[in-house]
Amino acid sequence: MTAITLNLEDSLVDFLRSFTKKRNMTQKELFENYLQHLKKEQLKKELIWESKAIAIDIDIQQECAFFAESWLEEYNSFLK
């Protein structure tokens, strides 16, 4: 993995150093944690958008219902 170089203002660099020192973590850990947070937020937004699209589209609702019913029938036969 290659290092990522950022050109930040000195005040931001000082803040990063003090922030990570207070929390006993590395700057790499800080950036990785924040990027994971951003990734989760993006996935939430996409999920919400897709859910709204499904709520509007009747064809998708019928297709989802079909798959759910077929899975339920298969599960019930498996239980028997």
C-alpha angles and dihedrals in degrees: 000000000000125000119253114226119207127191103216132167115263091247091057092048090051090049091050092050094049093042094052093042092053091050094042094236136120124252088244091057090048093053093043092050092048093047090050088051091051091048091053091048090051091050090050091052091049091048092051091048092049091047091053090048091052091048090057101040112077094190092058090047091053092047092050091048090050093052092045092051093046091049091048092051090050091048092050092050089049090053091052 
